[in-house]
């Protein structure tokens, strides 16, 4: 749901939480101490220092570095406080360089942290609003979606859609392939009945569709298990765009495709960009975390896909939510 489409000013539940967008990464405590030989004679001991501290980082080149989730992050405790290293190694767990903390490994824990439970009345109201106010938008975007989803014909037996919502894309899967298995992920559990109804209306067999209550930052499916991942108007509201894209890459099979339609920030200096910047804080409150000024197209391009074919379009029904970036990324 986004600002600019009628009835998009939705009440926000009275729940405020703080969130750290990135998971706890590997922490490695590094402290180098070079001790002199314990068995040297007294004269040698008097002429040389008993111990020297080897500081691996210098003012010009530091060995303390911060890297991506797939790299090793090191905290160098150099200088006058080696005692902290002893405490830290006892309190901070050492994990594999590619590992995440236990919260990040558990999709339900990540769901509760990223998208804390809302009141049922709010979840229901939001799902109903999505089902009734997006019709004009879906009518206008249909031509673009038809072109994109045609790429699934005969190629996708297993499809995962993030932020499936009320299921407006399900009809495209049914027309592209008759025997696809579709998993729909959404943090709003009240979307399920609408998505199930959309699947039935599209002719997708009930046994071929499954709704899972989860968030895109922790997809509850196995590595390299999906032929295609789909996301339309999702990355505007996820807590961590980069983590979501890495999850998409994780679950895709080699050669799998990521189909996306996302609204992105307008051109810098334009009146539309000024309005988006002004209204962005309000948009996040009334539209369940949706951001107006994310450079989502650029983020997708830099996410490490083998190929990204992206185009842009302006939609009259989207008002302030323009332009749109749409396309296909290949793993």
HELIX and SHEET records of a PDB file:
HELIX    1   1 UNK A   42  UNK A   47  1                                   6    
HELIX    2   2 UNK A   83  UNK A   91  1                                   9    
HELIX    3   3 UNK A  102  UNK A  105  1                                   4    
HELIX    4   4 UNK A  107  UNK A  114  1                                   8    
HELIX    5   5 UNK A  120  UNK A  133  1                                  14    
HELIX    6   6 UNK A  135  UNK A  149  1                                  15    
HELIX    7   7 UNK A  150  UNK A  152  5                                   3    
HELIX    8   8 UNK A  170  UNK A  176  1                                   7    
HELIX    9   9 UNK A  189  UNK A  191  5                                   3    
HELIX   10  10 UNK A  192  UNK A  202  1                                  11    
HELIX   11  11 UNK A  206  UNK A  208  5                                   3    
HELIX   12  12 UNK A  241  UNK A  251  1                                  11    
HELIX   13  13 UNK A  271  UNK A  286  1                                  16    
HELIX   14  14 UNK A  296  UNK A  301  1                                   6    
HELIX   15  15 UNK A  316  UNK A  318  5                                   3    
SHEET    1   A 2 UNK A  27  UNK A  30  0                                        
SHEET    2   A 2 UNK A  73  UNK A  76  1                                        
SHEET    1   B 2 UNK A  33  UNK A  35  0                                        
SHEET    2   B 2 UNK A  51  UNK A  53 -1                                        
SHEET    1   C 7 UNK A 209  UNK A 213  0                                        
SHEET    2   C 7 UNK A 181  UNK A 186  1                                        
SHEET    3   C 7 UNK A 158  UNK A 162  1                                        
SHEET    4   C 7 UNK A 226  UNK A 232  1                                        
SHEET    5   C 7 UNK A 252  UNK A 263  1                                        
SHEET    6   C 7 UNK A 324  UNK A 330 -1                                        
SHEET    7   C 7 UNK A 307  UNK A 313 -1                                        
END                                                                             
